[in-house]
Amino acid sequence: MAIKSLLIISALLLSSCNTTNDAVPKYQIIDGFRNSSEYKEYLKSDRKFNQAIVKFKIVELNEVISLANSGEAKAFEEYVRNHTQLTLEPLIIIIDQP
């Protein structure tokens, strides 16, 4: 009886695991981006970029990525397009000032 109970509990635990989401965790996407040629090109660039936080939602992960400026954001978009199957959704942030 104890073995049967253990098997049932194990089956329930396994079935509760999210096995349908094959998405890569957010930290792996960021690490991949920081090691990419797109990011290295951005860092080497002598261009001046607007200092404004740019945010993207990674649709498949329902995660938000914040980037330091428009140059880093463009490099991230290129990285995602060239190296992943993920979908980015730009987020518009409105800041009300009194």
PyMOL commands that set and color helices and strands:
alter all, ss='L'
color gray80, all
select helices_A, chain A and resi 2-16+26-34+37-44+70-83
alter helices_A, ss='H'
color red, helices_A
select strands_A, chain A and resi 51-58+63-69+88-91
alter strands_A, ss='S'
color yellow, strands_A
deselect
rebuild
show_as cartoon
